[in-house]
Amino acid sequence: MSKPKISATPADGLEEYLLNMTRRRFFGTLGSKFTSTLGAGLGGVALAQLLAGRAANAAASPSPLLAADGTPAGAPAFMPGPHFAPKAKRVIYLHMEGAPSQLDLYDYKPDLVKRFNEDLPDSIRNGQRITTMTSGQSRFPVAPTKFRFDRYANNEDGVYLSELLPHTGGVAGDICLIRSMHTQAINHEPGITFFQTGSEQPGRPSFGSWMSYGLGSMNANLPSFVVMITQGIGNMQALSARFWGSGFLPSEHQGCRLRSGRDPVLYLRDPEGVTREDRRRMLDLVGQLNEEEFNESLDPEVRARIAQHEMAYRMQMSVPELTDFSDEDAATLEMYGPDVHKPGSFAANCLLARRLAERDVRFIQLYMRGWDQHGNLPGELSAQAKAVDQPQAALIKDLKRRGLLDDTLVLWAGEFGRTVYSQGQLSRDNYGRDHHPRSFSVWAAGGGIKPGITWGKTDDYSYNIVENPVEVHDLHATMLHLLGLDHKKLVYRAQGRDYRLTDVKGELVRGILA
């Protein structure tokens, strides 16, 4: 969808991009519509020369003021495709929205049992900021996890996982558990925004959009970036469509959400009485009109609309086939668990993710809502973990047996972690945890990741990182590296400056690379 038009005033000076009203587009439109009314003078002469140059070059290029990839002329040269040989071709990103507790799932701290209900030492918290939800508490009582941890001996160290994740334990030999993640944001909206786009401020392109822009599509019949959402159990945080938006990148790179139910993509089916041949003729006519508009306005979003219309036409055939599980054998369906038959469940979406991966979709994003446990954590977390454990383990197994895990990078992450101290009332069987950006756990598998290891370490309270810290920009830089992209070279010029997913930060985490 095109962005709304915003008129420029003389005070603007046309020195910055105003959404889609660029300086070049303004002069292009002005030249075609008002040439006959222009007065004499230096401004008129300069504009006439500009328009004459545009006309002279029209035969050589339909858009002489744009680069070949549709970006404004003069932008840094960037050719789609990897900068070096990639280890991974695609990404499946499982985002646990709401921030799962690392203390109850991944970061094993057995000695905390002896510190039950003790106040968190000031030397550990060290004046670090906390949310308003616990800032009024007179005490910060330590809450050890009530769940047992089991050791999965894949190497000399092994990987410890909570008893809530027995199926994930079965694939522990394939994952790299990072226990030293940290982030800047302390609240959900900026935290998710930061993890998806590399910035807490809205408006930047998401990771999937950057990947689509940098590597292009491998399947002409499906979008390069697909999003699916599962409703979880408990407290739900809002999910904004901008989390998978393209920001200032051309809109063809934004994520396409697949919904559960009769229409996985809205407005894809033809209305009653309209045949596929009718749709083809309509698209041809609209495409011709859009080409004329593009030659007139030089707006790259017009070309993006044409591409989106054509993609929607092809998806009329590809999406129904994608979402039809009738060709899956019984053993595969059983591996994903009983919820696989429920459209929109995490199990069904994990199976869809594998089907998208084998159809070479570049970036597949799954959101699982409901991980925001400020109270009644043991009960809610148990239900959440049960919903994801078997499907995510099945996804790893399924990719591996089909030869897809080697070139598919799988990431499991939330936006931040949870505090060691309890929010509200505390007992050994019931407690809640507040937001904690200082340290949390994520895991990755496949696509050049070293399997069966843990990386990083926190202190005895899982509060501060003491070994091998990994910041969000570092994780992004490492993922792009595995995809064959140098994060410092994946740039796009917008509003007068160069942007990249990692902004001015990001270091490779070489210790997790195979």
Secondary structure per residue as TSV (DSSP state, phi and psi in degrees):
chain	resnum	aa	ss	phi	psi
A	1	M	-	360.0	135.4
A	2	S	-	-70.0	148.9
A	3	K	-	-75.7	152.8
A	4	P	-	-63.5	144.8
A	5	K	-	-69.7	139.2
A	6	I	-	-127.9	124.4
A	7	S	-	-78.0	143.8
A	8	A	-	-92.9	143.9
A	9	T	-	-111.0	163.3
A	10	P	G	-56.4	-31.7
A	11	A	G	-66.3	-25.8
A	12	D	G	-67.2	-31.0
A	13	G	T	71.0	-1.7
A	14	L	T	53.1	34.4
A	15	E	-	-91.3	-16.5
A	16	E	S	-128.1	157.5
A	17	Y	-	-67.9	131.3
A	18	L	B	-109.6	86.5
A	19	L	T	55.0	-119.2
A	20	N	T	-93.1	-0.7
A	21	M	B	-90.6	85.7
A	22	T	-	-82.4	163.5
A	23	R	H	-60.0	-41.3
A	24	R	H	-65.8	-39.7
A	25	R	H	-66.7	-38.5
A	26	F	H	-59.7	-48.4
A	27	F	H	-68.5	-34.5
A	28	G	H	-62.3	-46.0
A	29	T	H	-66.6	-42.9
A	30	L	H	-60.7	-41.5
A	31	G	H	-64.7	-38.5
A	32	S	H	-77.5	-29.5
A	33	K	H	-102.3	-24.2
A	34	F	H	-126.5	15.1
A	35	T	G	-57.2	-39.8
A	36	S	G	-69.9	-17.9
A	37	T	G	-102.4	0.4
A	38	L	-	-70.3	138.2
A	39	G	-	-82.5	173.5
A	40	A	S	-77.5	-179.7
A	41	G	S	115.5	173.7
A	42	L	H	-61.9	-40.2
A	43	G	H	-62.1	-43.4
A	44	G	H	-66.5	-39.4
A	45	V	H	-64.3	-45.4
A	46	A	H	-61.6	-43.2
A	47	L	H	-67.3	-38.0
A	48	A	H	-62.4	-39.8
A	49	Q	H	-66.0	-39.6
A	50	L	H	-61.4	-46.0
A	51	L	H	-67.5	-34.7
A	52	A	H	-65.7	-41.2
A	53	G	H	-63.1	-37.8
A	54	R	H	-63.2	-43.3
A	55	A	H	-65.9	-39.5
A	56	A	H	-64.2	-32.1
A	57	N	H	-91.6	-5.4
A	58	A	T	-58.9	-36.4
A	59	A	T	-68.7	-31.2
A	60	A	T	-81.2	-31.0
A	61	S	-	-150.6	135.3
A	62	P	S	-69.6	-14.5
A	63	S	-	-142.9	75.8
A	64	P	T	-64.8	-18.7
A	65	L	T	-94.1	5.4
A	66	L	B	-120.6	150.2
A	67	A	-	-74.2	171.8
A	68	A	T	-60.8	-29.8
A	69	D	T	-90.7	8.8
A	70	G	S	91.0	-3.2
A	71	T	S	-83.7	159.0
A	72	P	B	-59.1	141.8
A	73	A	T	-58.2	141.2
A	74	G	T	94.8	-10.6
A	75	A	S	-69.6	156.5
A	76	P	-	-56.4	138.1
A	77	A	-	-65.9	128.1
A	78	F	-	-142.3	119.9
A	79	M	-	-102.2	126.0
A	80	P	S	-57.4	149.5
A	81	G	S	119.7	158.6
A	82	P	-	-67.3	150.1
A	83	H	S	-80.8	-22.4
A	84	F	S	-155.7	174.0
A	85	A	-	-60.4	122.1
A	86	P	-	-82.5	154.5
A	87	K	S	-91.9	-27.6
A	88	A	-	-125.5	146.5
A	89	K	S	-103.5	-21.4
A	90	R	E	-149.3	165.1
A	91	V	E	-129.5	136.6
A	92	I	E	-116.2	114.3
A	93	Y	E	-111.4	112.4
A	94	L	E	-96.8	103.9
A	95	H	E	-101.0	120.5
A	96	M	E	-91.8	90.6
A	97	E	T	-73.6	124.8
A	98	G	T	121.8	-16.1
A	99	A	-	80.6	90.0
A	100	P	-	-68.7	151.3
A	101	S	-	-78.1	115.7
A	102	Q	H	-67.2	-30.1
A	103	L	H	-67.3	-28.1
A	104	D	H	-100.5	-4.2
A	105	L	H	-124.7	-44.2
A	106	Y	T	-129.5	-32.4
A	107	D	-	-100.0	94.7
A	108	Y	-	-74.5	118.1
A	109	K	-	-131.7	75.7
A	110	P	G	-63.7	-27.9
A	111	D	G	-72.1	-12.3
A	112	L	G	-67.1	-21.3
A	113	V	G	-57.0	-36.6
A	114	K	G	-74.3	-11.5
A	115	R	G	-109.4	17.0
A	116	F	T	-52.0	127.7
A	117	N	T	69.2	5.5
A	118	E	-	-72.8	153.4
A	119	D	B	-71.5	138.2
A	120	L	-	-61.8	124.4
A	121	P	-	-59.0	141.8
A	122	D	H	-60.1	-30.0
A	123	S	H	-67.8	-22.6
A	124	I	H	-84.7	-48.9
A	125	R	H	-70.4	-39.5
A	126	N	T	54.1	38.9
A	127	G	T	71.4	12.0
A	128	Q	-	-67.7	150.2
A	129	R	-	-66.5	148.4
A	130	I	-	-130.6	166.5
A	131	T	-	-79.1	165.8
A	132	T	T	-66.5	-16.2
A	133	M	T	-71.8	-25.2
A	134	T	T	-121.7	-0.1
A	135	S	T	-65.2	-23.6
A	136	G	T	-87.4	-2.9
A	137	Q	-	-70.5	140.0
A	138	S	S	-80.2	-22.8
A	139	R	-	-131.9	158.3
A	140	F	-	-124.8	78.6
A	141	P	B	-75.9	132.6
A	142	V	B	-66.7	131.3
A	143	A	-	-120.2	95.2
A	144	P	-	-65.6	152.4
A	145	T	-	-66.0	146.3
A	146	K	S	-88.6	-3.5
A	147	F	S	-97.3	143.2
A	148	R	-	-75.3	147.2
A	149	F	E	-110.1	143.9
A	150	D	E	-118.6	146.7
A	151	R	E	-96.7	126.3
A	152	Y	E	-106.5	104.7
A	153	A	-	-82.9	90.4
A	154	N	S	-97.5	-19.4
A	155	N	S	-153.1	-164.1
A	156	E	S	-66.8	-24.9
A	157	D	S	-92.6	-40.8
A	158	G	-	78.8	168.3
A	159	V	E	-124.4	124.1
A	160	Y	E	-93.0	129.3
A	161	L	E	-133.5	154.5
A	162	S	E	-66.1	153.0
A	163	E	T	-62.4	-15.1
A	164	L	T	-72.3	-11.4
A	165	L	-	-124.7	56.1
A	166	P	H	-67.4	-37.6
A	167	H	H	-68.0	-40.5
A	168	T	H	-63.2	-34.9
A	169	G	H	-59.1	-31.3
A	170	G	T	-67.7	-18.8
A	171	V	T	-114.2	17.2
A	172	A	G	-58.1	-28.1
A	173	G	G	-68.3	-10.2
A	174	D	G	-104.9	-8.3
A	175	I	E	-109.7	156.6
A	176	C	E	-111.1	115.1
A	177	L	E	-93.0	115.3
A	178	I	E	-99.4	113.7
A	179	R	E	-101.8	8.4
A	180	S	E	-125.4	33.7
A	181	M	E	-73.9	146.8
A	182	H	E	-147.9	158.8
A	183	T	-	-142.9	173.8
A	184	Q	S	-91.4	-32.5
A	185	A	-	-84.2	147.0
A	186	I	-	-115.8	-7.0
A	187	N	S	-121.6	159.1
A	188	H	H	-62.7	-52.0
A	189	E	H	-58.0	-54.3
A	190	P	H	-66.0	-29.8
A	191	G	H	-65.9	-45.7
A	192	I	H	-67.2	-42.6
A	193	T	H	-57.2	-43.8
A	194	F	H	-64.9	-43.0
A	195	F	H	-68.3	-31.5
A	196	Q	H	-84.6	-32.8
A	197	T	H	-121.9	-10.2
A	198	G	S	83.0	7.5
A	199	S	-	-146.7	143.3
A	200	E	S	-75.2	-20.5
A	201	Q	S	-83.5	133.7
A	202	P	T	-64.6	156.6
A	203	G	T	111.4	-10.4
A	204	R	S	-86.3	155.9
A	205	P	-	-67.3	146.1
A	206	S	-	-77.7	166.1
A	207	F	H	-55.6	-45.9
A	208	G	H	-60.7	-35.6
A	209	S	H	-69.2	-41.3
A	210	W	H	-60.3	-40.9
A	211	M	H	-67.4	-41.0
A	212	S	H	-62.1	-42.8
A	213	Y	H	-65.3	-41.5
A	214	G	H	-77.8	-33.1
A	215	L	H	-114.6	-16.4
A	216	G	-	75.8	-175.4
A	217	S	-	-97.2	151.5
A	218	M	S	-109.7	-1.8
A	219	N	-	-139.4	115.4
A	220	A	T	-72.3	-13.2
A	221	N	T	-104.1	-1.0
A	222	L	S	-138.0	152.1
A	223	P	-	-62.1	155.7
A	224	S	S	-79.6	-12.0
A	225	F	E	-139.0	114.6
A	226	V	E	-123.8	141.1
A	227	V	E	-124.8	139.1
A	228	M	E	-135.0	146.9
A	229	I	E	-127.8	135.6
A	230	T	E	-118.7	132.5
A	231	Q	-	-79.0	127.8
A	232	G	-	-97.3	-148.1
A	233	I	S	-120.3	132.0
A	234	G	S	98.9	-147.9
A	235	N	-	-71.7	123.0
A	236	M	-	-104.7	128.0
A	237	Q	-	-91.8	152.1
A	238	A	-	-66.8	143.4
A	239	L	-	-113.0	118.3
A	240	S	-	-94.0	140.1
A	241	A	G	-61.5	-21.2
A	242	R	G	-69.4	-14.4
A	243	F	G	-62.2	-26.2
A	244	W	G	-117.9	26.3
A	245	G	-	-83.4	164.5
A	246	S	-	-93.6	-3.5
A	247	G	T	56.9	-127.0
A	248	F	T	-87.5	-3.6
A	249	L	S	-72.2	158.5
A	250	P	-	-53.2	140.6
A	251	S	G	-65.2	-15.1
A	252	E	G	-63.8	-14.6
A	253	H	G	-94.5	0.1
A	254	Q	S	-72.5	158.5
A	255	G	-	-72.2	145.6
A	256	C	E	-106.3	119.4
A	257	R	E	-83.5	129.5
A	258	L	-	-95.4	124.8
A	259	R	-	-99.9	160.0
A	260	S	S	-84.1	159.2
A	261	G	S	103.9	-163.4
A	262	R	S	-66.7	-35.9
A	263	D	-	-116.2	91.2
A	264	P	S	-57.9	-32.3
A	265	V	S	-126.6	123.2
A	266	L	T	-63.4	145.7
A	267	Y	T	64.5	19.3
A	268	L	-	-84.8	-35.3
A	269	R	S	-73.9	147.8
A	270	D	-	-73.6	142.7
A	271	P	-	-63.4	162.3
A	272	E	T	-56.8	133.6
A	273	G	T	89.3	-6.5
A	274	V	-	-104.4	122.6
A	275	T	-	-90.8	167.9
A	276	R	H	-64.2	-34.3
A	277	E	H	-65.7	-39.6
A	278	D	H	-60.4	-44.4
A	279	R	H	-62.2	-39.0
A	280	R	H	-63.6	-44.2
A	281	R	H	-65.0	-39.7
A	282	M	H	-63.2	-44.9
A	283	L	H	-64.4	-37.0
A	284	D	H	-62.5	-42.0
A	285	L	H	-68.0	-47.2
A	286	V	H	-63.0	-38.9
A	287	G	H	-61.4	-40.3
A	288	Q	H	-64.1	-42.7
A	289	L	H	-64.9	-39.6
A	290	N	H	-67.1	-36.7
A	291	E	H	-62.1	-40.2
A	292	E	H	-64.6	-40.0
A	293	E	H	-64.6	-39.9
A	294	F	H	-62.8	-45.4
A	295	N	H	-63.1	-26.3
A	296	E	H	-81.9	-43.2
A	297	S	H	-104.0	-19.7
A	298	L	-	60.7	24.8
A	299	D	-	-86.9	113.6
A	300	P	H	-62.4	-21.1
A	301	E	H	-66.0	-24.1
A	302	V	H	-65.7	-44.1
A	303	R	H	-62.5	-37.4
A	304	A	H	-62.4	-38.6
A	305	R	H	-62.7	-42.3
A	306	I	H	-59.6	-46.7
A	307	A	H	-62.1	-39.0
A	308	Q	H	-67.9	-39.0
A	309	H	H	-62.5	-43.0
A	310	E	H	-67.5	-38.8
A	311	M	H	-62.8	-43.6
A	312	A	H	-60.2	-38.0
A	313	Y	H	-63.5	-43.9
A	314	R	H	-70.4	-32.6
A	315	M	H	-69.1	-18.9
A	316	Q	H	-58.9	-27.6
A	317	M	H	-97.6	-38.3
A	318	S	H	-78.4	-35.4
A	319	V	H	-68.3	-46.6
A	320	P	H	-57.5	-37.9
A	321	E	H	-67.8	-38.7
A	322	L	H	-61.9	-43.6
A	323	T	T	-88.8	3.0
A	324	D	-	-93.3	111.2
A	325	F	G	-87.6	9.2
A	326	S	G	-65.7	-20.2
A	327	D	G	-90.5	2.3
A	328	E	S	-86.0	135.1
A	329	D	-	-75.8	162.9
A	330	A	H	-61.0	-37.5
A	331	A	H	-63.6	-39.1
A	332	T	H	-66.3	-47.1
A	333	L	H	-60.7	-40.9
A	334	E	H	-65.2	-35.1
A	335	M	H	-61.6	-36.6
A	336	Y	H	-79.2	-12.8
A	337	G	-	99.7	168.0
A	338	P	G	-63.2	-26.8
A	339	D	G	-72.3	-7.0
A	340	V	G	-62.0	-22.1
A	341	H	G	-85.6	-2.1
A	342	K	S	-101.0	109.0
A	343	P	T	-56.1	134.7
A	344	G	T	90.1	-12.2
A	345	S	S	-68.4	162.6
A	346	F	H	-64.1	-35.1
A	347	A	H	-63.7	-47.5
A	348	A	H	-62.8	-39.8
A	349	N	H	-70.6	-32.6
A	350	C	H	-65.7	-40.5
A	351	L	H	-65.6	-40.3
A	352	L	H	-61.4	-37.2
A	353	A	H	-61.3	-43.0
A	354	R	H	-64.1	-39.6
A	355	R	H	-66.7	-36.6
A	356	L	H	-67.9	-38.8
A	357	A	H	-63.4	-43.1
A	358	E	H	-73.1	-12.8
A	359	R	T	-97.7	12.6
A	360	D	T	63.0	38.3
A	361	V	-	-74.8	134.8
A	362	R	S	-68.7	-50.4
A	363	F	E	-131.7	121.5
A	364	I	E	-121.8	116.8
A	365	Q	E	-113.1	123.5
A	366	L	E	-113.6	125.3
A	367	Y	E	-104.5	131.3
A	368	M	E	-117.0	112.8
A	369	R	-	-85.6	163.2
A	370	G	-	103.3	16.7
A	371	W	-	-94.2	14.8
A	372	D	-	-93.5	81.2
A	373	Q	-	-101.5	87.8
A	374	H	S	-83.1	-18.8
A	375	G	S	-149.1	160.9
A	376	N	S	50.6	42.2
A	377	L	H	-62.1	-46.5
A	378	P	H	-57.0	-42.3
A	379	G	H	-69.3	-48.4
A	380	E	H	-69.1	-40.9
A	381	L	H	-64.4	-37.4
A	382	S	H	-60.3	-43.2
A	383	A	H	-68.5	-40.8
A	384	Q	H	-63.0	-47.4
A	385	A	H	-62.5	-39.3
A	386	K	H	-62.4	-35.5
A	387	A	H	-70.0	-27.5
A	388	V	H	-106.5	-24.1
A	389	D	H	-59.4	-56.7
A	390	Q	H	-66.7	-44.6
A	391	P	H	-62.1	-42.4
A	392	Q	H	-69.8	-34.2
A	393	A	H	-67.4	-40.3
A	394	A	H	-62.5	-38.1
A	395	L	H	-59.8	-45.7
A	396	I	H	-62.1	-47.5
A	397	K	H	-61.6	-43.4
A	398	D	H	-64.9	-44.5
A	399	L	H	-61.6	-41.6
A	400	K	H	-66.4	-44.7
A	401	R	H	-70.9	-20.8
A	402	R	T	-94.5	4.1
A	403	G	T	75.1	18.9
A	404	L	-	-98.5	-19.0
A	405	L	G	-67.5	-30.4
A	406	D	G	-60.1	-34.9
A	407	D	G	-118.1	22.9
A	408	T	E	-120.9	122.7
A	409	L	E	-93.9	116.9
A	410	V	E	-105.3	129.9
A	411	L	E	-124.2	134.7
A	412	W	E	-120.3	120.5
A	413	A	E	-158.7	155.7
A	414	G	-	-112.3	-176.7
A	415	E	S	-82.3	-25.5
A	416	F	S	-164.0	-167.1
A	417	G	E	-111.1	-156.7
A	418	R	E	-131.6	150.7
A	419	T	E	-74.2	153.0
A	420	V	E	-75.5	-25.3
A	421	Y	E	-87.8	154.8
A	422	S	E	-84.9	141.6
A	423	Q	S	-93.6	122.4
A	424	G	S	81.5	-152.8
A	425	Q	-	-67.6	147.3
A	426	L	-	-126.9	131.6
A	427	S	-	-139.9	172.2
A	428	R	S	-67.7	-24.6
A	429	D	S	-105.0	-6.6
A	430	N	-	-149.1	132.1
A	431	Y	-	-164.6	169.4
A	432	G	-	-130.1	165.5
A	433	R	E	-135.4	144.1
A	434	D	E	-90.7	178.1
A	435	H	E	-67.8	144.3
A	436	H	E	-146.9	100.4
A	437	P	-	-84.0	-11.3
A	438	R	S	-67.2	-33.3
A	439	S	-	-161.0	138.3
A	440	F	E	-160.9	177.3
A	441	S	E	-118.9	142.7
A	442	V	E	-137.4	166.8
A	443	W	E	-138.2	156.3
A	444	A	E	-136.4	157.1
A	445	A	E	-150.9	156.0
A	446	G	S	70.5	-173.4
A	447	G	T	50.0	36.5
A	448	G	T	94.9	4.8
A	449	I	B	-84.5	138.9
A	450	K	-	-69.7	122.6
A	451	P	-	-87.8	155.5
A	452	G	S	70.5	28.4
A	453	I	E	-128.7	162.5
A	454	T	E	-111.2	148.8
A	455	W	E	-133.2	130.1
A	456	G	-	86.8	162.7
A	457	K	E	-151.9	143.7
A	458	T	E	-109.2	171.4
A	459	D	-	-72.6	-175.2
A	460	D	T	-64.9	-15.9
A	461	Y	T	-107.1	7.0
A	462	S	S	51.2	41.2
A	463	Y	S	-111.0	-42.6
A	464	N	S	-123.2	150.9
A	465	I	E	-85.5	132.7
A	466	V	E	-116.0	-6.9
A	467	E	E	-154.6	129.4
A	468	N	-	53.0	61.9
A	469	P	-	-65.0	145.7
A	470	V	E	-129.0	114.4
A	471	E	E	-90.6	161.8
A	472	V	H	-57.3	-42.0
A	473	H	H	-63.4	-33.0
A	474	D	H	-65.0	-43.7
A	475	L	H	-62.1	-44.3
A	476	H	H	-61.8	-44.6
A	477	A	H	-61.1	-39.3
A	478	T	H	-70.0	-40.8
A	479	M	H	-63.3	-43.9
A	480	L	H	-62.6	-38.9
A	481	H	H	-59.0	-44.0
A	482	L	H	-65.7	-24.6
A	483	L	T	-87.3	3.3
A	484	G	T	85.6	16.8
A	485	L	-	-116.0	130.5
A	486	D	-	-80.6	116.0
A	487	H	T	-62.5	-21.1
A	488	K	T	-82.0	-14.6
A	489	K	T	-104.7	-12.9
A	490	L	-	-82.8	89.6
A	491	V	-	-127.4	159.4
A	492	Y	E	-147.7	133.3
A	493	R	E	-91.1	125.7
A	494	A	E	-146.5	139.5
A	495	Q	T	53.1	36.7
A	496	G	T	85.4	4.3
A	497	R	E	-141.7	163.8
A	498	D	E	-90.7	134.0
A	499	Y	E	-117.4	153.8
A	500	R	-	-147.5	163.4
A	501	L	T	-58.7	-38.7
A	502	T	T	-93.0	7.0
A	503	D	T	54.2	-116.6
A	504	V	T	-113.1	18.6
A	505	K	-	-122.9	-166.5
A	506	G	-	99.5	119.3
A	507	E	-	-127.1	142.4
A	508	L	-	-64.6	135.4
A	509	V	-	-93.9	84.2
A	510	R	G	-68.7	-25.0
A	511	G	G	-68.3	-15.1
A	512	I	G	-101.6	2.7
A	513	L	B	-87.6	135.8
A	514	A	-	-69.3	360.0
